[in-house]
Amino acid sequence: MLVIVSGASGHIGDVLIDRLLLRTTNQVRALVRSVSAKAGLREKFPSLDVRLVDYSDPGSIAASLTDDAHLIHLVGTIRETKDHPFKVIHQDICRLIVESGIKLRKITALSIVGASLDSANPCLRSRAEADRILDEGVCPAVIIRIPMVLGGNDHASRSLRKKGRRTFVFGFRNSSREQPIFIDDVIEALFFTLEQNSIEGVIELGGPESLPRDELIKRASKLVGNNPCVVSLPMWIGSGIGFLLEKVQREPLISRSTLGVLDHDDEVENHFALRMLGRSLTPLDEMLKKTMAADKG
């Protein structure tokens, strides 16, 4: 079977491709948007089939796909820019995939916990609309909504490692609840969807524990012998900063919509998803231990 990974240059795509090549005999094709991303994947995986794709071009998307292949769609963002608005990155790409005329065996897509058609947050609403497009398409599809992913050298893990080693940690509404999931659990969920007659539809898969962000930081810092002072700032301050940056920067470092996603209270009930997947999750303390030690050596 051919497994096609779109958004392959991200951290999850990188780990997924590595595991696919190590553990399966499936052919693997990676789709990326830039020459630099293609070069980076080729350096890591010299024999990998890596293809450049213009996600705004229906012909380019159709040419990158193949009948009877399984597409794992990892394209998405919580950071909108003028050149890459949420609608283009989420809905438009998904619509071009389902309208490509390619008879894919199945589509597996990663989405985000909190995505809802009724959400006031532009990112969460956009992501939910993209999920709906895939779910209602002619091709069988499963959309897995996940929270923050930890493990490795991704942005969230690096950020937690830095916070865990600081004396003072400042953040907006640190009482916001996080439910981080370990990268290995996400990869295993993706692998499960490759099985014949596996689940379809939209499911949520959170981590093993939901806890306030300040508690998460303190539990992580304890593993490196630290006890930071975690200071919580009102969300209206962050929203004000985001508003100003949106006005003066073409690609704002932070926006109100991004802050809204990060501020979402993640409290996923996992019983259904875990029963369907037939597995348990990596315990939080084990996840944090591996995450905090990931940059050693």
Buried (B, 14 or more C-beta within 10 A) or exposed (E): BBBBBBBBBBBBBBBBBBBBBEEEEBEBBBBBBEEEBBEBBBEEBEEBEBBEBEBEEBEBBBBBBBEEBBBBBBBBBBBBBEEBBBBBBBBBBBBBBBBBEBEBBBBBBBBBBBBBEEBEBBBBBBBBBBBBBBBEBEBBBBBBBBBBBBBBEBEBBBEBBEBBBBEEBEBBBBEBBBBBBBBBBBBBBBBBBBEEEBBBEBBBBBBBBBBBBBBBBBBBBBBBEBEBEBEBEEBEEBBEBBEEBBEEEEEBEBBBBBBBBBBBBBEBEBEEBBEBBEEEBBEBBEBBBBBBEBEEE
